[in-house]
Amino acid sequence: MRRISPVASNWERVADEQVAHLRHEAPLQDPHVAATADELTVTAGAPFADRLAAVPALPRRAGLARVEHPEAGPLRLSYETLALPDDGHRMVVHLPADDAAVAAFDPLNGRRPGVLRAVRE
C-alpha cells in the first residue's frame, strides 16, 4: 500500500483532529491509552502535550482532506467517519473530491479513466 501523507500546510489541523479522536474515543483512564499518550508526549513533545491538555473538541466526522501522494501529487479527498457499534472502532471512508482526484486515481489502480468517480447528489 502506498503511503499518503498530509500536505505540510494542513499538519496543524490534522494533528488537532487526531488528538480530538484520541480524547473522544479512548478514555485516558485506560492504562494502555495512558501509556500511549505518555509515549507520544515524550517523543512528540510540547505540541502533542499542549493539544492533549487543551479543552476537548469533538472530532470532525466528515470533511475535505488534502493529501500529497508520492506518484499522483496533490489530491483532494472527501471523507466520512463511521462509528462501529459496540467496539469503539471507526471506519474512515475517503473518496475523490473532484474530477482531478478521480483522474489521478485511475492510473494508480490500473483502471481506465472514469471507472472510479465521485458521486454527487
C-alpha positions as CSV (number, residue, x, y, z in Angstrom):
1,M,0.0,0.0,0.0
2,R,1.3,3.5,-0.8
3,R,1.8,5.9,1.9
4,I,-0.2,9.2,1.7
5,S,0.9,12.0,3.9
6,P,-0.9,15.2,4.8
7,V,0.3,18.3,3.0
8,A,2.5,20.3,5.3
9,S,0.1,23.3,5.5
10,N,-2.6,21.0,6.9
11,W,-0.4,19.4,9.5
12,E,-1.7,21.5,12.4
13,R,-5.3,20.8,11.5
14,V,-4.6,17.1,11.0
15,A,-2.8,16.9,14.4
16,D,-5.7,18.7,16.2
17,E,-8.2,16.2,14.6
18,Q,-6.2,13.1,15.6
19,V,-5.9,14.3,19.2
20,A,-9.6,15.1,19.2
21,H,-10.3,11.5,18.1
22,L,-8.0,10.1,20.7
23,R,-9.6,12.1,23.5
24,H,-13.2,11.4,22.3
25,E,-12.9,7.7,21.6
26,A,-10.3,6.4,24.0
27,P,-10.5,7.0,27.8
28,L,-7.3,8.4,29.1
29,Q,-8.0,6.4,32.3
30,D,-7.3,3.2,30.3
31,P,-3.7,2.2,31.2
32,H,-2.9,1.3,27.6
33,V,-4.2,4.7,26.3
34,A,-2.4,6.5,29.1
35,A,0.9,4.7,28.2
36,T,0.4,5.6,24.6
37,A,-0.3,9.3,25.5
38,D,2.8,9.3,27.8
39,E,5.0,7.9,25.0
40,L,3.6,10.4,22.5
41,T,4.3,13.2,25.0
42,V,7.9,12.1,25.3
43,T,8.5,11.6,21.5
44,A,6.4,14.4,20.1
45,G,7.0,16.8,23.0
46,A,5.1,20.1,23.7
47,P,3.0,20.2,20.5
48,F,1.3,16.9,21.5
49,A,1.2,17.7,25.2
50,D,-0.4,21.1,24.5
51,R,-3.1,19.5,22.3
52,L,-3.8,16.8,24.8
53,A,-4.1,19.4,27.6
54,A,-6.4,21.8,25.6
55,V,-10.1,21.9,26.1
56,P,-11.5,18.8,24.4
57,A,-13.1,19.3,21.0
58,L,-15.4,16.9,19.2
59,P,-13.6,15.3,16.2
60,R,-14.9,16.1,12.7
61,R,-16.9,13.2,11.2
62,A,-16.8,14.5,7.6
63,G,-14.8,16.9,5.6
64,L,-12.2,17.5,3.0
65,A,-8.6,16.3,3.2
66,R,-5.8,17.5,1.1
67,V,-3.1,14.9,0.7
68,E,0.2,14.7,-1.2
69,H,0.5,11.3,-2.9
70,P,4.1,10.4,-4.0
71,E,3.1,9.5,-7.5
72,A,-0.2,11.3,-8.1
73,G,0.8,14.6,-6.5
74,P,-1.7,16.7,-4.6
75,L,-5.2,15.3,-4.2
76,R,-8.4,16.5,-2.6
77,L,-10.4,13.7,-0.9
78,S,-13.7,13.9,0.9
79,Y,-14.1,11.7,3.9
80,E,-16.7,10.5,6.3
81,T,-16.1,8.7,9.6
82,L,-18.5,5.9,10.6
83,A,-18.6,4.7,14.2
84,L,-18.8,1.0,14.5
85,P,-21.2,-0.2,17.2
86,D,-20.1,-1.7,20.5
87,D,-16.4,-2.0,19.9
88,G,-15.1,1.6,19.9
89,H,-13.7,1.3,16.4
90,R,-14.3,3.7,13.5
91,M,-14.1,3.4,9.8
92,V,-12.9,6.4,7.7
93,V,-14.1,6.3,4.0
94,H,-12.2,8.5,1.5
95,L,-13.5,9.4,-2.0
96,P,-12.1,11.7,-4.6
97,A,-13.5,15.2,-4.0
98,D,-13.1,16.4,-7.6
99,D,-12.5,15.3,-11.2
100,A,-8.8,15.9,-10.9
101,A,-8.6,13.4,-8.0
102,V,-10.7,10.9,-9.9
103,A,-8.3,11.2,-12.9
104,A,-5.3,10.8,-10.7
105,F,-6.6,7.5,-9.1
106,D,-7.3,5.7,-12.3
107,P,-3.7,5.1,-13.4
108,L,-2.7,4.1,-9.8
109,N,-5.4,1.4,-9.8
110,G,-4.7,0.3,-13.3
111,R,-8.2,1.3,-14.4
112,R,-9.3,3.1,-17.5
113,P,-10.4,6.7,-17.0
114,G,-13.7,7.2,-15.3
115,V,-14.2,3.9,-13.5
116,L,-13.6,5.4,-10.1
117,R,-15.7,8.5,-9.7
118,A,-17.2,10.8,-7.1
119,V,-20.9,10.5,-6.7
120,R,-22.8,13.8,-6.3
121,E,-26.3,14.2,-5.1
